[in-house]
């Protein structure tokens, strides 16, 4: 209960309760002529008011847990956890530990396997082979799976007897062989001193615990933060810097390293960063660096980098069209002749250093901020709220997941009684059946009725409700949306066509937009459907201001802008207000024109059904006016959402 309340409390949503509490805190908190002290007093007063507001609805046994979780949540979301670690243990503890494979190898011996736990984009194979090559040791690999045990057995026999490194990949696919492997490593009498056993595996509950205990374990994930990522790139020797004598080599190498860390860091911001969290890895960086090195003398920097990096190397992993646009935008902005000028910077404070030695680069990289503002990656500062909230949820989920489960009963309503009461409430609110909505309504009614009978023990529980559902965060939201969808369809069928359509109310919004295009095409003699394109304009009105439909096309409402704000006076995109993650858009008019070319000065904004920006949720693209170049909003990750719950 405390966990639910803590996570459902709207810390960053502009709701009336928060504004009211802030106003009261401003009036009632201790006054001070010193601005910083005055702000601190208001925050302290408001924090306690929020605490009292929530705690009064908790049982005594839950109040302490809520206080503990609230403290942890505030610390994490204000980045205080990092400061606490730094103040207590030192700054090095707050920074990510960068994997040094050579030192890891030095700690091992022939009877101590080295196991890498895999994650997205973290395959260490290339790094292990490169290290072996540098140490003049051959590395032989076997990818585990069905029937691969015999090949792994031969490889172990050969390398243990004659030396060399054995790399068994994806050992979670060969669990049956691992007990034999462990016995072989332990019991073989004579093992060549240069033998090492490297293994990679996904986390699997049936992986032998004894093998884990006798091994050196490591991960190969990209370290968090630009500073840590760049330090990892430049932690090698001087050879890479000296690989080319061309003047542009070192600046381009640093720019590629910066891009590599950036595309990885954007993943932590969820759909604001990338619609799909791609598996960018060290192989992408190595291949790009090798290409630049091979073609530096004869290449047009802008064109070649756009084609190779934006469309082939890094861009080759990207499958979503709007993610492709984002990748190409990064390359377009960061790789040009301007890259080599004194004025160039990725973001203020993040320029390309003029260095010649690895130690100089590392010294400059160490001077970068330990914590990067989202603006470094092209995002609005509000994106940090999304990230920190996710971190908080993950930490708290982990804490709660390891707590002992108390099975003792308590007072109050039983779970079955609560479900039965909710089912009664839903049945009472459910409308009568009608075409074409009758299938959904009748299925919900029958399922709720069966649910009550199942609670009574009369029948077996049914799961048919899921067959009629669309994605929603909770059953409560799902049922509310059902009633709201019914309201729109019922009025449309039995009363009149709506003056303004609720976009979220359509199960298939793409079909609705296609119907609009067809209707307008039929109304204009000589127009061909294939050449007619949908257009849009953002009005100055909200839904309640609409009293009649447009002369042509339709009005739609219910769209939320994420990643940007909307300037209603000038009718264009603007930066988001601080701590406002979503902004309700005015009514949009959607119409169609014949053979209309897109205006490149407008930002083509994707529209999605849900905050998860996948192809399944994609609806269309709307053109929005902007004072800044459209590329600015591409980097911001701006999109329109039908539902933000």
VEXDREN-2710 file (C-alpha; in Angstrom, 1 decimal):
% VEXDREN-2710
k/r/px/py/pz
1/UNK/0.0/0.0/0.0
2/UNK/2.8/2.4/0.9
3/UNK/4.6/1.5/-2.3
4/UNK/1.5/2.2/-4.4
5/UNK/0.9/5.5/-2.8
6/UNK/4.6/6.6/-3.1
7/UNK/4.7/5.8/-6.8
8/UNK/1.2/7.2/-7.6
9/UNK/2.0/10.5/-6.0
10/UNK/2.4/13.1/-8.7
11/UNK/5.8/14.7/-7.8
12/UNK/6.2/16.3/-11.2
13/UNK/2.6/16.8/-12.4
14/UNK/1.0/20.2/-12.3
15/UNK/-2.1/19.2/-10.4
16/UNK/-4.2/21.4/-8.2
17/UNK/-3.2/19.7/-4.9
18/UNK/0.5/20.3/-5.6
19/UNK/-0.1/23.9/-6.5
20/UNK/-2.3/24.4/-3.5
21/UNK/0.3/22.8/-1.2
22/UNK/3.1/24.9/-2.7
23/UNK/1.0/28.1/-2.2
24/UNK/0.3/27.2/1.4
25/UNK/4.0/26.4/2.0
26/UNK/5.0/29.7/0.6
27/UNK/2.7/31.5/3.0
28/UNK/3.3/29.5/6.1
29/UNK/6.9/28.6/6.0
30/UNK/9.5/30.5/8.0
31/UNK/10.4/33.8/6.3
32/UNK/14.0/34.7/5.6
33/UNK/15.6/37.7/3.7
34/UNK/18.2/35.3/2.2
35/UNK/16.8/33.8/-0.9
36/UNK/18.5/30.4/-0.6
37/UNK/17.4/30.0/3.0
38/UNK/13.9/31.1/2.0
39/UNK/13.7/28.4/-0.7
40/UNK/15.0/25.8/1.7
41/UNK/12.3/26.7/4.2
42/UNK/9.6/26.4/1.6
43/UNK/10.9/23.0/0.4
44/UNK/11.1/21.7/4.0
45/UNK/7.6/22.9/4.9
46/UNK/6.1/21.5/1.6
47/UNK/7.9/18.1/2.1
48/UNK/6.3/17.7/5.5
49/UNK/2.9/18.8/4.3
50/UNK/3.1/16.2/1.5
51/UNK/4.2/13.6/4.1
52/UNK/1.3/14.4/6.4
53/UNK/-1.1/14.3/3.4
54/UNK/-0.1/10.8/2.5
55/UNK/0.6/9.3/5.9
56/UNK/-2.8/10.1/7.3
57/UNK/-4.3/7.5/4.9
58/UNK/-1.9/4.7/6.0
59/UNK/-2.1/2.1/8.8
60/UNK/0.5/2.6/11.5
61/UNK/2.4/-0.5/10.3
62/UNK/2.9/1.2/6.9
63/UNK/3.9/4.7/8.0
64/UNK/7.5/3.9/8.7
65/UNK/7.9/2.1/5.4
66/UNK/6.4/5.0/3.6
67/UNK/8.8/7.5/5.3
68/UNK/11.8/5.3/4.4
69/UNK/10.8/5.0/0.8
70/UNK/9.9/8.6/0.5
71/UNK/13.4/9.6/1.7
72/UNK/15.1/7.2/-0.7
73/UNK/12.9/8.4/-3.6
74/UNK/13.6/12.1/-3.0
75/UNK/17.4/11.4/-2.6
76/UNK/17.6/9.5/-5.9
77/UNK/15.4/11.9/-7.9
78/UNK/17.4/15.0/-6.8
79/UNK/20.7/13.2/-7.6
80/UNK/21.5/13.3/-3.9
81/UNK/22.4/9.6/-3.8
82/UNK/25.4/10.3/-5.9
83/UNK/26.4/13.2/-3.7
84/UNK/25.9/11.1/-0.6
85/UNK/28.2/8.4/-1.9
86/UNK/30.8/11.0/-2.9
87/UNK/30.8/12.7/0.5
88/UNK/30.9/9.5/2.4
89/UNK/33.3/7.3/0.4
90/UNK/34.9/9.6/-2.2
91/UNK/34.3/10.6/-5.8
92/UNK/35.8/7.5/-7.3
93/UNK/33.0/5.4/-5.7
94/UNK/30.3/7.4/-7.4
95/UNK/31.9/6.9/-10.9
96/UNK/31.4/3.8/-12.9
97/UNK/34.1/1.1/-12.7
98/UNK/35.6/0.8/-16.2
99/UNK/36.4/-2.8/-17.2
100/UNK/40.1/-3.5/-17.7
101/UNK/40.3/-6.9/-19.4
102/UNK/44.0/-7.1/-19.1
103/UNK/44.0/-6.6/-15.3
104/UNK/41.1/-9.1/-15.1
105/UNK/43.2/-11.6/-16.9
106/UNK/46.2/-11.0/-14.7
107/UNK/44.0/-11.9/-11.6
108/UNK/43.1/-15.3/-13.2
109/UNK/45.0/-18.6/-13.4
110/UNK/44.5/-21.7/-15.6
111/UNK/41.9/-23.2/-13.2
112/UNK/39.9/-20.0/-12.7
113/UNK/37.4/-19.4/-15.5
114/UNK/36.4/-15.8/-16.4
115/UNK/32.7/-15.4/-16.9
116/UNK/31.1/-12.4/-18.6
117/UNK/27.4/-11.8/-17.9
118/UNK/25.8/-10.7/-21.2
119/UNK/23.5/-7.7/-21.7
120/UNK/22.4/-5.7/-24.7
121/UNK/25.4/-4.5/-26.7
122/UNK/27.9/-6.0/-24.3
123/UNK/29.4/-9.0/-26.1
124/UNK/33.2/-9.0/-25.1
125/UNK/34.3/-11.4/-27.9
126/UNK/36.2/-8.8/-29.9
127/UNK/37.9/-7.4/-26.9
128/UNK/39.0/-10.8/-25.6
129/UNK/40.4/-11.7/-29.0
130/UNK/42.1/-8.3/-29.3
131/UNK/43.7/-8.8/-25.9
132/UNK/44.9/-12.3/-26.8
133/UNK/46.4/-10.9/-30.0
134/UNK/48.2/-8.2/-28.0
135/UNK/49.5/-10.8/-25.6
136/UNK/50.5/-13.1/-28.5
137/UNK/48.0/-15.8/-27.4
138/UNK/45.6/-17.5/-29.8
139/UNK/41.9/-17.4/-28.9
140/UNK/39.6/-20.2/-30.1
141/UNK/35.8/-19.9/-29.8
142/UNK/32.8/-22.2/-29.7
143/UNK/29.3/-20.9/-29.6
144/UNK/27.3/-23.2/-27.3
145/UNK/24.0/-24.8/-28.2
146/UNK/22.5/-28.1/-29.1
147/UNK/25.2/-30.5/-30.2
148/UNK/28.1/-28.1/-29.5
149/UNK/29.3/-29.9/-26.4
150/UNK/31.5/-32.2/-28.4
151/UNK/33.3/-29.2/-30.0
152/UNK/33.7/-27.5/-26.6
153/UNK/35.2/-30.7/-25.2
154/UNK/37.8/-31.0/-28.0
155/UNK/38.6/-27.3/-27.6
156/UNK/39.2/-27.7/-23.9
157/UNK/41.4/-30.7/-24.3
158/UNK/43.5/-29.0/-26.9
159/UNK/44.0/-25.6/-25.1
160/UNK/44.5/-27.2/-21.7
161/UNK/47.3/-29.4/-23.1
162/UNK/49.0/-27.0/-25.5
163/UNK/48.1/-23.6/-24.2
164/UNK/45.9/-20.8/-25.5
165/UNK/42.5/-19.3/-24.6
166/UNK/39.2/-21.1/-25.0
167/UNK/36.1/-18.9/-25.3
168/UNK/32.8/-20.6/-24.8
169/UNK/30.0/-18.2/-25.9
170/UNK/26.4/-18.2/-24.8
171/UNK/26.9/-20.9/-22.2
172/UNK/23.2/-20.5/-21.0
173/UNK/22.4/-22.5/-24.2
174/UNK/24.7/-25.4/-23.1
175/UNK/23.8/-25.9/-19.5
176/UNK/24.0/-29.7/-19.7
177/UNK/27.8/-29.5/-20.5
178/UNK/28.7/-27.1/-17.7
179/UNK/29.0/-29.8/-14.9
180/UNK/31.4/-31.8/-17.1
181/UNK/33.3/-28.6/-17.9
182/UNK/33.7/-27.8/-14.2
183/UNK/35.0/-31.3/-13.5
184/UNK/37.4/-31.0/-16.4
185/UNK/38.9/-27.7/-15.1
186/UNK/39.2/-29.0/-11.5
187/UNK/40.3/-32.6/-12.0
188/UNK/42.7/-32.4/-15.0
189/UNK/46.2/-33.1/-13.5
190/UNK/48.3/-31.1/-15.9
191/UNK/47.2/-27.8/-17.4
192/UNK/49.3/-25.5/-19.6
193/UNK/50.2/-22.3/-17.7
194/UNK/49.0/-20.1/-20.6
195/UNK/45.5/-21.7/-20.7
196/UNK/42.6/-19.5/-19.8
197/UNK/38.9/-20.3/-20.0
198/UNK/36.6/-17.4/-21.0
199/UNK/32.8/-17.8/-20.9
200/UNK/29.8/-15.6/-21.8
201/UNK/26.3/-16.3/-20.5
202/UNK/22.9/-14.7/-20.0
203/UNK/21.6/-14.9/-16.4
204/UNK/20.0/-18.3/-15.9
205/UNK/18.7/-19.8/-12.7
206/UNK/20.0/-23.2/-13.6
207/UNK/23.6/-22.1/-14.2
208/UNK/25.8/-24.0/-11.7
209/UNK/26.4/-22.0/-8.5
210/UNK/29.7/-23.8/-7.9
211/UNK/31.0/-22.7/-11.3
212/UNK/30.1/-19.1/-10.5
213/UNK/31.8/-19.3/-7.1
214/UNK/35.1/-20.5/-8.5
215/UNK/35.2/-18.0/-11.4
216/UNK/36.1/-14.3/-11.9
217/UNK/32.8/-12.6/-13.0
218/UNK/32.5/-9.4/-14.9
219/UNK/30.2/-7.4/-17.2
220/UNK/31.0/-5.5/-20.3
221/UNK/28.3/-2.9/-20.3
222/UNK/29.0/0.7/-21.4
223/UNK/29.7/2.7/-18.3
224/UNK/27.1/5.4/-17.4
225/UNK/27.9/9.0/-18.4
226/UNK/29.9/10.6/-21.2
227/UNK/33.0/11.0/-19.0
228/UNK/33.1/7.3/-18.2
229/UNK/32.4/6.3/-21.8
230/UNK/35.1/8.5/-23.2
231/UNK/37.6/7.3/-20.5
232/UNK/36.9/3.8/-21.6
233/UNK/37.6/4.6/-25.2
234/UNK/40.9/6.4/-24.4
235/UNK/42.0/3.9/-21.8
236/UNK/44.1/2.0/-24.4
237/UNK/47.6/2.8/-25.6
238/UNK/48.9/5.6/-27.8
239/UNK/48.8/3.5/-31.0
240/UNK/45.3/4.4/-32.0
241/UNK/46.0/8.2/-31.7
242/UNK/49.2/7.7/-33.8
243/UNK/47.4/5.6/-36.5
244/UNK/47.3/8.5/-38.9
245/UNK/49.3/11.6/-39.4
246/UNK/46.4/13.5/-41.1
247/UNK/45.5/16.6/-39.2
248/UNK/41.8/15.7/-39.1
249/UNK/42.4/12.2/-37.6
250/UNK/42.4/13.1/-33.9
251/UNK/39.4/15.4/-34.0
252/UNK/37.4/12.9/-36.0
253/UNK/38.4/10.1/-33.6
254/UNK/37.2/12.1/-30.6
255/UNK/33.9/13.0/-32.5
256/UNK/33.2/9.3/-33.2
257/UNK/33.9/8.4/-29.6
258/UNK/31.6/11.2/-28.4
259/UNK/28.9/10.0/-30.8
260/UNK/29.3/6.4/-29.6
261/UNK/28.8/7.4/-26.0
262/UNK/25.9/9.7/-26.9
263/UNK/23.9/7.1/-28.8
264/UNK/24.4/4.6/-25.9
265/UNK/23.5/7.2/-23.2
266/UNK/20.3/8.2/-24.9
267/UNK/18.9/4.7/-24.3
268/UNK/18.5/5.5/-20.6
269/UNK/15.8/8.1/-21.4
270/UNK/13.4/5.6/-22.8
271/UNK/11.3/6.5/-25.9
272/UNK/12.5/10.1/-25.6
273/UNK/16.0/8.9/-26.4
274/UNK/15.3/6.1/-28.9
275/UNK/12.0/4.6/-30.0
276/UNK/13.8/1.2/-29.8
277/UNK/16.8/0.7/-27.5
278/UNK/19.4/-0.5/-30.1
279/UNK/22.4/-2.7/-29.3
280/UNK/25.1/-0.2/-30.1
281/UNK/28.4/-1.8/-29.1
282/UNK/32.2/-1.6/-29.3
283/UNK/32.2/-3.3/-32.7
284/UNK/30.3/-0.4/-34.2
285/UNK/32.9/2.0/-32.8
286/UNK/35.8/-0.1/-34.0
287/UNK/34.4/-0.5/-37.5
288/UNK/33.7/3.2/-37.8
289/UNK/37.2/4.2/-36.6
290/UNK/38.7/1.7/-39.1
291/UNK/36.7/3.2/-41.9
292/UNK/37.7/6.7/-41.1
293/UNK/41.3/5.7/-40.8
294/UNK/41.3/3.9/-44.2
295/UNK/39.5/6.7/-46.1
296/UNK/40.6/9.9/-44.3
297/UNK/43.0/11.1/-47.1
298/UNK/40.4/11.0/-49.8
299/UNK/37.0/11.6/-48.3
300/UNK/34.5/14.4/-48.2
301/UNK/33.9/14.4/-44.4
302/UNK/30.3/15.4/-44.4
303/UNK/29.1/13.2/-47.2
304/UNK/31.1/10.1/-46.3
305/UNK/30.2/10.3/-42.6
306/UNK/26.6/10.9/-43.4
307/UNK/26.5/7.9/-45.7
308/UNK/28.7/5.5/-43.7
309/UNK/28.0/6.4/-40.1
310/UNK/24.4/7.7/-40.4
311/UNK/23.1/5.1/-42.8
312/UNK/25.4/2.0/-42.7
313/UNK/27.5/1.5/-39.5
314/UNK/25.5/2.9/-36.6
315/UNK/22.5/3.6/-38.9
316/UNK/22.5/0.0/-40.0
317/UNK/21.3/-1.1/-36.6
318/UNK/18.4/1.4/-36.7
319/UNK/15.1/0.0/-37.9
320/UNK/12.6/2.7/-36.9
321/UNK/12.2/5.5/-39.5
322/UNK/12.1/8.3/-36.9
323/UNK/15.2/6.8/-35.2
324/UNK/16.9/6.8/-38.5
325/UNK/16.0/10.5/-38.8
326/UNK/17.6/11.1/-35.3
327/UNK/20.8/9.3/-36.2
328/UNK/21.2/11.2/-39.5
329/UNK/20.6/14.4/-37.6
330/UNK/23.4/13.7/-35.1
331/UNK/25.8/13.0/-38.0
332/UNK/24.7/16.0/-40.0
333/UNK/25.3/18.4/-37.1
334/UNK/28.4/16.9/-35.6
335/UNK/30.3/15.8/-38.8
336/UNK/31.1/18.6/-41.2
337/UNK/34.0/21.0/-42.0
338/UNK/32.8/23.0/-39.0
339/UNK/33.9/20.0/-36.8
340/UNK/37.6/21.1/-37.2
341/UNK/37.0/24.8/-36.3
342/UNK/37.9/26.4/-33.0
343/UNK/34.2/27.4/-32.3
344/UNK/32.8/23.9/-32.7
345/UNK/31.3/22.2/-29.6
346/UNK/28.8/19.4/-29.1
347/UNK/27.3/21.4/-26.3
348/UNK/28.6/24.2/-24.1
349/UNK/31.6/22.9/-22.2
350/UNK/31.9/19.8/-24.4
351/UNK/34.3/20.6/-27.2
352/UNK/37.0/18.7/-29.1
353/UNK/40.3/19.0/-27.2
354/UNK/43.5/19.8/-29.0
355/UNK/45.7/17.0/-27.7
356/UNK/48.4/14.8/-29.0
357/UNK/48.8/12.1/-26.2
358/UNK/46.4/9.7/-24.5
359/UNK/47.3/11.2/-21.1
360/UNK/46.3/14.7/-22.3
361/UNK/42.9/13.4/-23.5
362/UNK/42.3/11.5/-20.3
363/UNK/43.1/14.7/-18.3
364/UNK/40.6/16.7/-20.4
365/UNK/38.0/14.0/-20.1
366/UNK/38.4/13.9/-16.3
367/UNK/37.6/17.6/-16.3
368/UNK/34.1/17.0/-17.8
369/UNK/31.1/16.9/-15.5
370/UNK/30.5/13.7/-13.6
371/UNK/26.8/14.0/-14.3
372/UNK/25.6/15.1/-17.8
373/UNK/22.6/17.2/-18.3
374/UNK/20.2/15.7/-20.9
375/UNK/20.9/18.8/-23.1
376/UNK/24.3/17.3/-24.0
377/UNK/22.4/14.6/-25.8
378/UNK/20.0/17.1/-27.4
379/UNK/17.2/16.5/-24.9
380/UNK/15.3/18.9/-22.7
381/UNK/16.3/19.0/-19.0
382/UNK/12.9/17.5/-18.2
383/UNK/14.1/14.2/-19.7
384/UNK/16.1/13.8/-16.5
385/UNK/12.9/13.6/-14.5
386/UNK/11.8/10.6/-16.7
387/UNK/15.2/8.9/-16.2
388/UNK/15.5/9.6/-12.4
389/UNK/11.9/8.4/-11.9
390/UNK/12.7/5.2/-13.7
391/UNK/15.8/4.7/-11.6
392/UNK/13.8/5.3/-8.4
393/UNK/11.2/2.8/-9.4
394/UNK/13.8/0.2/-10.3
395/UNK/15.7/0.7/-7.0
396/UNK/12.5/0.5/-4.9
397/UNK/11.2/-2.5/-6.9
398/UNK/14.5/-4.3/-6.1
399/UNK/14.3/-3.4/-2.4
400/UNK/10.7/-4.7/-2.2
401/UNK/11.4/-7.8/-4.2
402/UNK/13.9/-9.0/-1.7
403/UNK/11.8/-8.4/1.3
404/UNK/10.3/-11.5/3.1
405/UNK/6.7/-12.1/2.1
406/UNK/4.3/-12.0/5.1
407/UNK/1.5/-14.4/4.6
408/UNK/-0.4/-13.5/7.8
409/UNK/-3.9/-12.2/7.4
410/UNK/-5.2/-8.8/8.4
411/UNK/-8.4/-7.0/9.1
412/UNK/-10.7/-5.3/6.6
413/UNK/-12.1/-6.5/3.3
414/UNK/-10.7/-9.7/1.7
415/UNK/-9.3/-9.5/-1.8
416/UNK/-12.3/-11.5/-3.1
417/UNK/-14.7/-9.0/-1.5
418/UNK/-12.9/-6.1/-3.1
419/UNK/-13.0/-7.7/-6.5
420/UNK/-16.7/-8.6/-6.2
421/UNK/-17.5/-5.0/-5.1
422/UNK/-15.5/-3.6/-8.1
423/UNK/-17.3/-6.0/-10.4
424/UNK/-20.7/-4.9/-9.2
425/UNK/-19.7/-1.2/-9.6
426/UNK/-18.5/-1.9/-13.2
427/UNK/-21.7/-3.8/-14.1
428/UNK/-23.8/-1.0/-12.8
429/UNK/-21.9/1.6/-15.0
430/UNK/-21.8/-0.7/-18.1
431/UNK/-24.1/0.6/-21.0
432/UNK/-26.6/-1.5/-22.8
433/UNK/-25.5/-3.5/-25.9
434/UNK/-25.8/-1.9/-29.3
435/UNK/-24.3/-2.4/-32.7
436/UNK/-21.3/-2.1/-33.4
437/UNK/-20.1/-2.0/-29.8
438/UNK/-22.1/-4.9/-28.6
439/UNK/-19.3/-7.5/-28.8
440/UNK/-17.1/-5.6/-26.4
441/UNK/-19.8/-4.6/-24.0
442/UNK/-21.4/-8.1/-23.9
443/UNK/-18.0/-9.7/-23.4
444/UNK/-17.2/-7.4/-20.5
445/UNK/-20.6/-8.0/-19.0
446/UNK/-20.4/-11.8/-19.2
447/UNK/-16.8/-11.8/-17.9
448/UNK/-17.7/-9.6/-14.9
449/UNK/-20.7/-11.9/-14.2
450/UNK/-18.5/-15.0/-14.5
451/UNK/-15.9/-13.4/-12.2
452/UNK/-18.5/-13.0/-9.5
453/UNK/-19.6/-16.6/-9.9
454/UNK/-16.0/-17.7/-9.8
455/UNK/-15.5/-15.9/-6.5
456/UNK/-18.5/-17.6/-5.1
457/UNK/-17.0/-21.0/-6.3
458/UNK/-19.9/-21.7/-8.7
459/UNK/-17.7/-21.8/-11.9
460/UNK/-14.0/-21.8/-12.9
461/UNK/-12.3/-18.3/-13.3
462/UNK/-12.5/-16.9/-16.9
463/UNK/-9.8/-14.9/-18.7
464/UNK/-12.0/-13.7/-21.6
465/UNK/-11.8/-10.1/-20.5
466/UNK/-8.3/-9.9/-22.0
467/UNK/-9.6/-10.8/-25.5
468/UNK/-11.6/-7.6/-25.7
469/UNK/-9.0/-5.3/-24.1
470/UNK/-6.7/-2.7/-25.5
471/UNK/-3.4/-1.7/-23.8
472/UNK/-3.9/0.4/-20.6
473/UNK/-1.8/0.9/-17.5
474/UNK/-4.5/-0.4/-15.0
475/UNK/-8.0/-2.0/-15.1
476/UNK/-9.4/1.2/-13.8
477/UNK/-8.1/3.3/-16.7
478/UNK/-9.2/0.5/-19.1
479/UNK/-12.8/0.6/-17.9
480/UNK/-12.8/4.4/-17.8
481/UNK/-11.6/4.5/-21.4
482/UNK/-14.3/1.9/-22.3
483/UNK/-17.0/4.2/-21.0
484/UNK/-15.5/7.2/-22.8
485/UNK/-15.1/5.4/-26.1
486/UNK/-18.7/4.2/-25.7
487/UNK/-19.9/7.8/-25.1
488/UNK/-18.3/9.0/-28.3
489/UNK/-19.6/6.1/-30.5
490/UNK/-23.1/6.2/-29.0
491/UNK/-23.5/9.9/-29.6
492/UNK/-22.1/9.5/-33.1
493/UNK/-24.5/6.6/-34.0
494/UNK/-27.7/7.8/-32.3
495/UNK/-27.5/11.5/-32.2
496/UNK/-25.1/13.3/-34.7
497/UNK/-21.6/13.3/-36.0
498/UNK/-19.3/14.9/-33.4
499/UNK/-18.1/18.4/-34.0
500/UNK/-14.7/17.3/-32.6
501/UNK/-13.4/13.8/-32.4
502/UNK/-11.5/12.3/-29.4
503/UNK/-8.5/10.7/-31.1
504/UNK/-7.8/8.3/-28.3
505/UNK/-11.3/6.9/-28.6
506/UNK/-10.5/5.0/-31.8
507/UNK/-9.2/1.5/-31.6
508/UNK/-7.8/2.1/-35.1
509/UNK/-7.0/5.8/-35.6
510/UNK/-5.2/5.1/-38.9
511/UNK/-8.5/3.8/-40.3
512/UNK/-10.3/7.0/-39.1
513/UNK/-7.7/9.2/-40.9
514/UNK/-8.0/7.1/-44.1
515/UNK/-11.7/7.6/-44.0
516/UNK/-11.2/11.3/-43.7
517/UNK/-9.0/11.3/-46.7
518/UNK/-11.5/9.2/-48.7
519/UNK/-14.4/11.5/-47.7
520/UNK/-12.5/14.7/-48.8
521/UNK/-11.4/13.0/-52.1
522/UNK/-15.0/12.1/-52.9
523/UNK/-16.1/15.7/-52.2
524/UNK/-13.7/17.1/-54.7
525/UNK/-14.4/16.1/-58.3
526/UNK/-11.3/15.0/-60.2
527/UNK/-9.2/14.2/-57.2
528/UNK/-7.5/10.8/-57.1
529/UNK/-7.1/9.1/-53.7
530/UNK/-3.5/8.1/-54.5
531/UNK/-2.4/11.7/-54.9
532/UNK/-4.4/13.1/-51.9
533/UNK/-2.3/13.7/-48.7
534/UNK/-3.5/14.6/-45.2
535/UNK/-2.6/18.0/-43.9
536/UNK/-3.1/19.6/-40.5
537/UNK/-3.2/22.9/-38.7
538/UNK/-3.2/23.6/-34.9
539/UNK/-6.1/25.9/-33.9
540/UNK/-6.2/28.3/-31.0
541/UNK/-9.2/26.5/-29.5
542/UNK/-9.6/23.8/-26.9
543/UNK/-12.3/21.1/-27.1
544/UNK/-15.0/23.0/-25.2
545/UNK/-14.6/26.0/-27.6
546/UNK/-15.7/24.0/-30.6
547/UNK/-19.4/24.5/-31.4
548/UNK/-19.5/23.3/-35.1
549/UNK/-17.5/21.1/-37.4
550/UNK/-15.0/22.6/-39.9
551/UNK/-16.2/23.2/-43.5
552/UNK/-13.9/20.5/-44.7
553/UNK/-12.0/17.8/-42.7
554/UNK/-12.4/17.1/-39.0
555/UNK/-11.4/18.5/-35.7
556/UNK/-9.5/16.2/-33.3
557/UNK/-8.6/16.6/-29.6
558/UNK/-6.9/14.7/-26.8
559/UNK/-3.3/14.8/-28.1
560/UNK/-0.4/15.5/-25.7
561/UNK/3.0/16.9/-26.7
562/UNK/6.0/15.2/-25.2
563/UNK/9.5/16.7/-25.3
564/UNK/8.3/20.2/-26.1
565/UNK/5.8/22.9/-25.2
566/UNK/3.3/24.7/-27.3
567/UNK/3.2/28.5/-27.8
568/UNK/-0.6/29.1/-28.2
569/UNK/0.0/32.8/-29.0
570/UNK/2.4/32.3/-31.8
571/UNK/1.0/28.8/-32.8
572/UNK/4.4/27.0/-32.8
573/UNK/6.6/24.7/-30.8
574/UNK/8.5/26.1/-27.8
575/UNK/10.6/24.6/-25.0
576/UNK/8.8/22.7/-22.3
577/UNK/8.1/24.3/-19.0
578/UNK/10.2/23.1/-16.2
579/UNK/8.9/19.8/-14.7
580/UNK/6.0/19.6/-17.2
581/UNK/6.5/16.4/-19.1
582/UNK/3.3/16.5/-21.2
583/UNK/1.3/19.4/-22.6
584/UNK/-2.3/19.1/-23.8
585/UNK/-2.5/20.4/-27.4
586/UNK/-5.3/22.6/-28.7
587/UNK/-7.7/21.2/-31.2
588/UNK/-6.2/20.2/-34.5
589/UNK/-8.0/20.4/-37.8
590/UNK/-7.1/17.6/-40.2
591/UNK/-7.9/18.0/-43.9
592/UNK/-6.5/16.8/-47.2
593/UNK/-5.0/18.5/-50.3
594/UNK/-4.2/17.3/-53.8
595/UNK/-0.5/16.9/-54.7
596/UNK/0.8/19.0/-51.8
597/UNK/4.6/19.1/-51.1
598/UNK/5.7/19.0/-47.5
599/UNK/7.2/22.3/-46.2
600/UNK/10.8/21.5/-44.9
601/UNK/10.6/24.3/-42.4
602/UNK/7.9/22.4/-40.4
603/UNK/8.7/19.7/-37.9
604/UNK/7.2/16.4/-38.9
605/UNK/6.0/15.2/-35.5
606/UNK/5.1/11.5/-35.1
607/UNK/1.8/10.6/-33.4
608/UNK/1.5/7.5/-31.2
609/UNK/-1.4/5.8/-29.4
610/UNK/0.7/5.2/-26.3
611/UNK/3.9/6.5/-24.7
612/UNK/5.6/3.3/-26.0
613/UNK/6.7/4.5/-29.5
614/UNK/6.6/1.3/-31.5
615/UNK/5.4/0.6/-35.0
616/UNK/2.2/-0.9/-33.5
617/UNK/1.4/2.4/-31.8
618/UNK/2.3/4.7/-34.6
619/UNK/-0.6/6.5/-36.2
620/UNK/0.7/9.3/-38.5
621/UNK/2.9/12.4/-38.6
622/UNK/1.6/15.9/-38.0
623/UNK/3.4/19.1/-39.3
624/UNK/4.1/21.6/-36.5
625/UNK/5.4/25.2/-36.9
626/UNK/8.7/26.0/-35.3
627/UNK/11.0/29.0/-35.0
628/UNK/14.0/26.7/-34.5
629/UNK/15.3/24.3/-37.2
630/UNK/13.3/21.1/-37.3
631/UNK/16.5/19.3/-36.3
632/UNK/16.3/20.9/-32.8
633/UNK/13.0/19.0/-32.1
634/UNK/14.3/15.8/-33.7
635/UNK/17.1/15.8/-31.0
636/UNK/14.5/16.6/-28.4
637/UNK/12.6/13.5/-29.3
638/UNK/9.3/15.4/-29.7
639/UNK/6.2/13.4/-30.3
640/UNK/2.4/13.6/-30.0
641/UNK/0.7/11.0/-27.8
642/UNK/-2.9/10.0/-27.6
643/UNK/-2.5/8.6/-24.1
644/UNK/0.0/9.5/-21.4
645/UNK/-1.3/7.3/-18.6
END
